[in-house]
């Protein structure tokens, strides 16, 4: 691949924008991004959100190192630093937490406690970066605004962590792509299918030569990058596509509207995450919305295959986002209220507003996929958000560029995989995944 190669990127979410940015920064001049949404940030992107947690805790040291790379960019790179808020990360389990949650937290604490990046230095205000939480007084010392009972909560505070204003970061990366040049964004007309050579072109029969959009337009390119997030199965379904290894999976998101005084009182609280209950952030400075999310293993939306395959083949069940995601299940609203009663009881009975299901692409092993698709020619999939990818916004595009330039994926865990069902027993998730069709009680609006 050369700087003059034509590169077609389907999707302008976290992965698509980061890939565009790193290619443009490296001097590539013929990049076209196709996005279904008429605006960026895309309303379909999981990254189009008030905030996302930025932290380096992982059970797996491989991802801890990658997260630390990304965190350095969030802190020091002028493109990302304005959107990073180092409020700290209060990670705990409640008194009623299952043992699985406690084991997961212990592994997270071990991953940072033993790492040099968290040793020998001090966080904001001269405090230690990692602060154990063993009593209610420990919580009061690091987060006095949390005035709920929180009895029996244990864990730790990580001061080298916080959150990004996610939508603002995506806007900034889009603007950076436009400023660099070489990137053309075509909005409001998303990819619906790949286009293959019929053997009369310069390519052998069956090799991908581009993509077709909803309007019927065909865009050809030397390389096609599918960065479609949860919608990947709508384009690359079927028995020779993602099958069940990648599943669209959703988690509930809600918000509480605060007054100016309430928002001011909660300014600079740490991202607070009870592994068994859920998490919330400091209020958004512009809207005074407090984003709060329940814990859980997520929801799928499996279809028969007629709605999620790319060609005339036998139907294969794939999970794809439904049309209507502007609601959350009643059990999740109850979990949100339980979390608030524990931490901010004055808000526990407030209306939950701006409710939605946030869909991402979940892999069976929660590893990313950044690889060429076997049998498709020069088609690269970048997928597998699995609920832990937005923090990688500053760096993931460089990993994609590396694969495009080498023509292969050298990291085994990020290679194309087949035959596994997404949504097994993931060690760091609590509960069981449920298909959205099996959720009987819902709360809309």
Residue pairs with C-beta under 8 A, 6 or more apart in sequence:
1 7
1 222
1 223
1 404
1 405
1 407
3 26
3 27
3 28
3 29
4 29
4 30
5 28
5 30
5 222
5 223
6 30
6 32
6 220
6 221
6 222
6 223
7 23
7 28
7 30
7 31
7 32
7 221
7 222
7 223
7 225
7 404
8 32
8 34
8 210
8 211
8 219
8 220
8 221
8 223
8 224
8 225
9 16
9 19
9 20
9 31
9 32
9 33
9 34
9 225
9 227
10 16
10 34
10 190
10 191
10 211
10 224
10 225
10 226
10 227
10 228
10 235
11 33
11 34
11 35
11 42
11 45
11 191
11 226
11 227
11 228
11 229
11 231
12 20
12 33
12 35
12 37
12 40
12 42
12 45
12 174
12 185
12 187
12 227
13 41
13 42
13 44
13 45
13 46
13 47
13 48
13 170
13 227
13 229
14 45
14 46
14 47
14 170
14 229
14 385
14 389
14 390
14 392
14 393
14 396
15 227
15 229
15 382
15 383
15 385
15 389
15 396
15 397
15 400
16 33
16 35
16 225
16 227
16 382
17 33
17 40
17 170
17 173
17 174
17 177
17 393
17 397
18 173
18 392
18 393
18 394
18 395
18 396
18 397
18 398
18 400
19 225
19 227
19 382
19 396
19 397
19 400
19 401
20 31
20 33
20 177
20 183
20 397
21 173
21 176
21 177
21 180
21 397
22 397
22 398
22 400
22 401
23 31
23 182
23 183
23 397
23 401
23 404
24 31
24 177
24 180
24 181
24 182
24 183
25 180
26 401
27 182
28 182
29 181
29 182
30 182
31 182
31 183
31 184
32 183
32 184
32 186
32 219
32 221
33 183
33 184
33 185
33 186
34 186
34 189
34 190
34 191
34 211
34 213
34 219
35 42
35 185
35 186
35 187
35 188
35 190
36 42
36 44
36 188
36 189
36 190
36 191
36 214
36 231
37 43
37 44
37 45
37 187
37 188
37 190
38 187
38 188
39 187
40 170
40 171
40 174
40 185
40 187
41 47
41 48
41 166
41 167
41 170
41 171
41 174
42 48
44 229
44 231
44 321
45 170
45 229
46 229
46 230
46 358
46 359
46 360
46 385
46 390
47 166
47 167
47 169
47 170
47 390
47 393
48 166
48 167
48 170
49 166
49 167
49 253
49 291
49 358
50 165
50 166
50 167
50 255
50 281
50 284
50 287
50 289
50 291
51 85
51 163
51 164
51 165
51 166
51 281
51 284
51 291
52 163
52 164
52 166
52 390
52 391
53 89
53 161
53 162
53 163
53 271
53 273
53 279
53 391
54 70
54 71
54 74
54 84
54 161
54 162
54 163
54 164
54 391
55 67
55 89
55 158
55 161
55 162
55 271
55 391
56 64
56 67
56 68
56 71
56 111
56 112
56 115
56 117
56 160
56 161
57 64
57 67
57 89
57 91
57 108
57 109
57 111
57 112
57 158
57 161
58 64
58 67
58 108
58 111
58 388
59 104
59 107
59 108
59 111
59 427
59 428
61 111
62 413
63 388
64 111
64 112
64 115
66 392
66 395
67 391
67 392
68 115
68 117
69 395
70 391
70 392
70 393
70 394
70 395
71 160
71 161
71 391
73 80
73 394
73 395
74 80
74 81
74 83
74 84
74 164
74 391
74 394
75 81
75 84
75 86
77 394
79 172
79 173
79 176
79 394
80 164
80 169
80 172
80 393
80 394
82 168
82 172
83 164
83 165
83 166
83 168
83 169
83 172
84 162
84 163
84 164
85 162
85 163
85 164
85 165
85 282
86 124
86 159
86 160
86 161
86 162
87 162
87 163
87 268
87 269
87 270
87 271
87 281
87 282
88 123
88 124
88 142
88 157
88 158
88 159
88 161
88 162
88 270
88 271
89 157
89 158
89 161
89 162
89 270
89 271
89 273
90 133
90 139
90 142
90 143
90 155
90 156
90 157
90 270
90 271
90 272
90 273
91 105
91 108
91 109
91 155
91 156
91 157
91 158
91 273
91 275
92 105
92 133
92 139
92 150
92 153
92 154
92 155
92 156
92 272
92 273
92 274
92 275
93 101
93 102
93 105
93 153
93 154
93 155
93 274
93 275
93 276
94 150
94 152
94 153
94 274
94 276
94 277
94 342
95 151
95 152
95 153
96 152
96 276
97 274
97 275
97 276
98 276
98 430
100 427
100 430
101 275
101 276
101 430
102 275
103 427
104 275
104 427
104 428
105 155
105 275
107 427
107 428
108 428
109 130
109 155
109 156
112 118
112 130
112 158
113 130
117 160
118 129
118 130
118 158
118 160
121 129
122 128
122 129
123 129
123 159
123 160
124 159
127 159
128 159
129 158
129 159
129 160
130 156
130 157
130 158
130 159
131 138
131 142
131 156
131 157
131 159
132 138
132 156
133 139
133 142
133 153
133 154
133 155
133 156
133 157
134 154
136 149
136 150
136 151
136 153
139 146
139 150
139 153
140 146
142 157
142 270
143 157
143 269
143 270
143 272
145 265
145 266
145 269
146 269
146 272
146 343
146 344
147 344
147 345
147 346
148 340
148 341
148 342
148 343
148 344
148 345
149 342
149 345
150 342
150 343
153 274
153 342
155 275
157 270
161 271
162 270
162 271
163 271
163 281
163 282
164 390
164 391
164 393
165 284
166 390
169 393
170 393
173 393
174 185
177 183
177 185
178 185
186 213
186 219
189 213
189 214
189 215
189 217
190 213
190 214
190 231
191 211
191 212
191 213
191 226
191 228
191 235
192 212
192 213
192 214
192 234
192 235
193 211
193 212
193 235
193 310
194 208
194 210
194 211
194 212
194 224
194 235
194 236
194 310
194 376
194 379
195 208
195 209
195 210
195 211
195 212
195 218
195 220
196 205
196 206
196 207
196 208
196 209
196 377
197 203
197 204
197 205
197 206
197 207
197 208
197 209
197 377
198 205
199 205
199 206
201 209
203 209
203 377
206 375
206 377
207 376
207 377
207 378
208 224
208 376
208 377
208 378
208 379
209 220
209 221
209 377
210 218
210 219
210 220
210 221
210 224
211 218
211 219
211 221
211 224
211 235
212 218
212 219
213 219
222 378
223 378
223 379
223 380
223 404
224 378
224 379
224 380
225 379
225 380
225 381
225 382
225 400
225 404
226 232
226 235
226 236
226 373
226 379
226 380
226 381
226 382
226 383
227 382
227 383
228 234
228 235
228 236
228 361
228 383
229 359
229 360
229 361
229 383
229 385
230 248
230 249
230 250
230 320
230 321
230 359
230 360
230 361
230 385
231 248
231 320
231 321
232 242
232 246
232 248
232 361
232 381
232 383
233 241
233 242
233 246
233 247
233 248
233 308
233 318
233 319
233 320
234 307
234 308
234 320
235 310
236 242
236 310
236 373
236 381
237 243
237 305
237 308
237 309
237 310
237 316
237 318
237 320
238 305
238 308
238 309
238 310
238 311
238 313
238 316
239 313
239 314
239 316
240 313
240 375
241 309
241 310
241 316
241 318
241 373
242 318
242 381
242 383
243 316
243 318
243 418
243 419
244 316
244 317
244 318
244 319
244 364
244 420
244 421
244 422
245 363
245 364
245 417
245 418
245 419
245 420
245 421
245 422
246 361
246 362
246 363
246 369
246 383
246 384
246 422
247 300
247 302
247 318
247 319
247 361
247 362
247 421
247 422
247 423
248 300
248 301
248 319
248 320
248 321
248 359
248 360
248 361
248 362
249 298
249 299
249 300
249 319
249 359
249 360
249 361
249 362
249 387
249 422
249 423
249 433
250 298
250 299
250 300
250 301
250 321
250 325
250 357
250 358
250 359
250 360
250 436
251 293
251 294
251 296
251 298
251 299
251 357
251 358
251 387
252 293
252 294
252 296
252 328
252 329
252 332
252 333
252 336
252 355
252 356
252 357
252 358
253 291
253 293
253 328
253 354
253 355
253 356
253 357
253 358
254 291
254 292
254 293
254 328
254 332
254 333
254 336
254 352
254 353
254 354
254 355
255 289
255 290
255 291
255 292
255 352
255 353
255 354
255 355
256 289
256 290
256 292
256 340
256 347
256 350
256 351
256 352
256 353
257 288
257 289
257 290
257 350
257 351
257 353
258 266
258 283
258 288
258 289
258 290
258 347
259 288
260 288
262 283
262 288
262 347
263 283
263 285
263 288
263 290
266 282
266 283
266 290
266 344
267 282
267 283
268 282
269 281
269 282
271 279
271 280
271 281
271 282
272 279
272 280
272 343
273 279
274 295
274 339
274 342
274 343
275 295
275 430
276 295
276 430
277 294
277 295
277 335
277 338
277 339
277 342
278 292
278 293
278 294
278 295
278 335
278 336
278 339
279 292
279 293
279 295
279 339
280 290
280 291
280 292
280 293
280 339
280 340
280 343
281 290
281 291
282 290
283 289
283 290
284 290
284 291
289 353
289 354
290 347
292 336
292 339
292 340
292 352
293 336
294 332
294 335
294 336
294 339
295 335
295 430
295 431
296 332
296 335
296 429
296 430
296 431
297 423
297 426
297 429
297 430
297 431
297 432
297 433
297 434
298 362
298 387
298 423
298 429
298 433
299 329
299 357
299 433
299 434
299 435
299 436
299 439
300 319
300 423
300 433
300 434
300 435
300 436
301 319
301 320
301 321
301 322
301 435
301 436
301 437
302 317
302 318
302 319
302 435
303 317
303 318
303 319
303 320
304 315
304 317
305 314
305 315
305 316
305 317
305 318
306 315
307 320
308 316
308 317
308 318
308 319
308 320
309 315
309 316
309 318
319 422
319 435
321 359
322 436
325 356
325 357
325 358
325 359
326 355
326 356
326 444
326 445
327 355
327 356
327 357
327 442
327 443
327 444
327 445
328 352
328 355
328 356
328 357
328 442
328 443
329 439
329 441
329 442
329 443
330 441
330 442
330 443
331 441
332 443
333 352
333 355
333 443
336 352
337 348
337 349
337 352
340 347
340 348
341 348
352 443
353 445
355 443
355 444
355 445
357 436
360 385
360 386
360 387
360 389
361 383
361 384
361 385
361 386
362 384
362 385
362 386
362 387
362 422
362 423
363 369
363 383
363 384
363 386
363 417
363 422
364 417
364 420
364 421
364 422
364 423
364 424
365 413
365 417
365 420
366 384
366 386
366 387
366 388
366 426
367 384
367 386
367 413
367 414
368 382
368 383
368 384
368 385
368 386
368 389
368 396
368 414
369 381
369 382
369 383
369 384
369 414
369 415
369 416
369 417
370 380
370 381
370 382
370 396
370 399
370 400
370 403
370 409
370 411
370 414
371 380
371 381
371 403
371 409
371 414
371 415
371 416
372 378
372 379
372 380
372 403
372 407
372 408
372 409
372 416
373 379
373 380
373 381
373 416
374 416
380 400
380 403
380 404
381 416
382 396
382 400
389 396
399 414
403 409
409 415
409 416
423 433
